Amino acid sequence: MGVQPGCHAAHHWTERPVSTVDPSPQANSRPKVSVIIPVYDGEHTIRPCLESVAASDYPNFEIILVDDGSTDGSRQKAQGLYDRLVSLGRNMGAAKARNCGAAVSTGDILFFLDADITIERDTLTRIVQGLQERPDVSALFCSYQKDTVPRNFFSVYKNLVHHYTHQISRADAATFCAGFGAIWREVFLAMDGFDESYRSLEDVELGYRLYRAGHKIWLNKDIQVEHWKHYTLRGLLRSDVLHRAKPWTQIMLQKRILRSDLNTRAENALSLLISFAMLAALPLLPFWSPLRLPFLGLTLLFLALNSRLYAFFLREKGPAFLLQAMPMNWFSYLYSGVGLVLGVLAYLRQLGLERTPSCRNPT
């Protein structure tokens, strides 16, 4: 676990259209920001991501691109838009890639950014200002914007859910988001970086460690970035079940942190239970009429619990989108519930393995 000084990587320097060095005396008083971007087969999004960072109005930053074993044209697309390239040779996961980027960085602030996100010209400036104005804060992360570049239903739906969740969540967070999150360098190193045993949600795990160590994490809802991720139904299921619900449940149980925030609010938990009750009752409705009234009550309660989200969908995308989004929202609770069960089972299995004494042959 942690930031390893011996990251085996080829380091290359190149010129960029926008210089990160400002010779003015004012720039010297501003902390340097290291923007660390891991990429794995991101040829369709990496160039706009890098171009958005290169166009930043903040005078003192560097861009570190970490190629996590890409097999497509990511490196070619990125040419001329980074300060340093770290090549891992094979896919080793985001935690390893971010740690290696941090190991070769020189900034006072580490800003981790996903390769499918673009930022505004003033994003880095606002991040630095936020951390300087809040000396009690060790790290902060941003929010997704309402709109996303892909226009298909599943991408728009998921991005809106992300944005809405960020906007209604508590500003004093107990977790961290490395898709668009900044942390003071000394804090990151003191926490030993990301745990490289995690292939997903390593940023959530780091956030919980920060929280338990007494560090404050700020969800700055006003700093918003644009997401370019293209979701299909299959991709959404895989992402939400295997890379979010399952590992997040496992991490919460491991860390003993059960907090009503983000996706684990009380109304989310109750909606999940109701969605499964509705699913269980649905096939029985044609054959058992006394069940219809309770089913109607469950449906109305589910709608009431999610009414603010539906009002948001209606306001942003209109009634046609809402009619698609409502059943999708119900379905999302069902498959997230599957991920939750898988996470509990994985945690219990791990607990059993840890408690089982190892059998060794006598020597």
Secondary structure, DSSP 8 states (H G I E B T S, - for coil): ----TT---EEEE---SS-S---SHHHHTS--EEEEEEESS-TTTHHHHHHHHHT---SSEEEEEEE-S--SSHHHHHTTS-SEEEE-SS---HHHHHHHHHHT---SEEEEE-TTEE--TTHHHHHHHHHHH-TTEEEEEEEE-S--S--SHHHHHHHHHHHHHHHHS-SEESS--TTEEEEEHHHHHHTTS--TT-SS-HHHHHHHHHHHTT-EEEEEEEEEEEE-----HHHHHHHHIIIIIHHHHHHHHHHT---SSGGG-HHHHHHHHHHHHHHHHGGGTTT-GGGHHHHHHHHHHHHHHTHHHHHHHHHHHHHHHHHHHHHHHHHHHHHHHHHHHHHHHHHHHHHHHHHS-------
